[in-house]
Amino acid sequence: MELEQQQQQQQDLQVSGLRSARTNPAYLVSNATSHLWVFSAIAELVDNAYDPDCAAAHLDIRHEVMRGIDVLSFTDDGRGMELNRLHNMLSFGYCDKVPVKGHKPIGHYGNGFKSGSMRIGKDAIVFTKTRLANNAVVKSVGLLSQTFLARIGADTIVLPICSWVNDQLAETYPDGAQSLSLITHHCDLFGGFESEVLAQFDRIGKHGTRILIYNLKRTSPDDPSSALELDLVSDRSDIVNSETLQSDAALPAVQRMQLLQTSVSPLIRRSLKAYLSILFMKPRLIIRINNHKVRTQLMQRCLAKRAIDYYSPKLSPSDETRLKLRSNSNYRVRVVIGVLPANHSDYGAMLYHNNRLILPYEKLVKEPELASGVALIAEVDHLEPNHIKQEFIRDANFRNCFLNLTQKLKEYLELHRCSDSAAASSAAAAPPPPSYWRWVQCDSCQKWRRLLDVSDEEFRSIEKRAWYCSMNPDAYYNRCDIAEEVEDEESMVQDY
């Protein structure tokens, strides 16, 4: 220990007096423009609630109006954060996410909250509550605000942040009182009243995090009277981005062209509810929009005429190390191909990484008449997502994977005689067997249960309200302590 202290002192002396890197407030704007699509920015905040360091079971996304200001709020029931972790979240380049009991984190760049929140609006304030091992309750609040930085004429990003332990302002951090004063007077949501700031902690349960984003982006950024980019009022069960391309008109021409060429389905591009329903391959997080439950889908189990195959990529030693594998033979990609239910209007490959959707409805087969209504679903953890998790790095692994997946899809289409348009249309119109897609998630334990002998009308009603394992008519799976049902996959494996 003494040797380590001496080494640290020597390092401190070596850098003593050197200038530290500073981040200009303008970076908040340029960093956010990497999100060409506002739903990808919202997904960053959903990822934070899902990741194992937070481990939230429920996330409530709401449109609120506070002192006449439109606010998009995100409130979860996760573990919450102490002040140091909140500071890291608001700062740049910090990421201490690690897997927990097989639950792999999605983010690893330490940039998601900053780029996502600043893409949605100009200002964000974060409230968080956690409980320590000694049962002390720690509440913290931090402000990341372009408006505040502009008002004080800051040339570097500063973060007002403070914390309470058992409702007493923590004296460990000498700038706590100053930060609270700045938050109270420069966050326009509270009218200068400290009591209104503190009241936000009451909106969190015993533990969790609440994020308020305000001064939301408008269709014409320079016109404060123009419409909000997001339609928050037309459908209270959804958040609609009906004019995506128009709302991004201020982007450079190259980025607008990328949007025009995107393969994202029009429905999930317009509807946040539709996008969140497929964001995770195996959904655990229960999401509500304005208290309306989002019907998350087990995409792999809602396919008819389903076939399962496996693809074993060749991995370099560095890729092997990154995936923490013992040998190349241990890793293989599970590929599920089948026909989507009749109410799905798109087709293509749904490619996930660490359970998170990266590429939705990627067109491996370009001719819609050949593959209409057919989906290929795979979790490709050996590929590298880009920093906003909307694309994969197009390297040799990516190209080889796409070649293999495309070949498997073509073989499936040929095998099932979907290569002519009449057969494809007929297959797409056929509803899947009820046992494949009537699955419902318990609001308490987040396990998925199969419902048998339930009508379409009953199933739709169940999905809209809270549901618990105890409601399951199947006595073998009607308790939260019972493991999920395991499908007999081998009976559905197709040898190609």
Sequence and secondary structure as in RCSB ss.txt:
>XXXX:A:sequence
MELEQQQQQQQDLQVSGLRSARTNPAYLVSNATSHLWVFSAIAELVDNAYDPDCAAAHLDIRHEVMRGIDVLSFT
DDGRGMELNRLHNMLSFGYCDKVPVKGHKPIGHYGNGFKSGSMRIGKDAIVFTKTRLANNAVVKSVGLLSQTFLA
RIGADTIVLPICSWVNDQLAETYPDGAQSLSLITHHCDLFGGFESEVLAQFDRIGKHGTRILIYNLKRTSPDDPS
SALELDLVSDRSDIVNSETLQSDAALPAVQRMQLLQTSVSPLIRRSLKAYLSILFMKPRLIIRINNHKVRTQLMQ
RCLAKRAIDYYSPKLSPSDETRLKLRSNSNYRVRVVIGVLPANHSDYGAMLYHNNRLILPYEKLVKEPELASGVA
LIAEVDHLEPNHIKQEFIRDANFRNCFLNLTQKLKEYLELHRCSDSAAASSAAAAPPPPSYWRWVQCDSCQKWRR
LLDVSDEEFRSIEKRAWYCSMNPDAYYNRCDIAEEVEDEESMVQDY
>XXXX:A:secstr
 HHHHHHHHHHHHHHTT       THHHHHHHTT SSHHHHHHHHHHHHHSTTT  SEEEEEEEEETTEEEEEEE
E S    HHHHHHHHSSS      BTTB  S  SS HHHHHHHHHEEEEEEEEEEE TT  EEEEEEEEEHHHHH
HTT SS    EEEEETTEE SSSTTHHHHHHHHHHH TTSTT HHHHHHGGGGS SSEEEEEEEEE BSSTT TT
S BSSB SS TT  B TTHHHHTTTS HHHHHHHHT    HHHHHBHHHHHHTSBSS  SEEEETTEE     GG
GS EEEEEEEE     HHHHHHHT SSGGG  EEEEEEE  TT    EEEEEETTEEEEEEE SS  HHHHTTEE
EEEE TTS B TTSSSB  SHHHHHHHHHHHHHHHHHHHHTT SSHHHHHHHHHS   HHHH EEE TTT  EEE
  S  HHHHHHHHHS   GGG S GGG STTS      GGGGB   
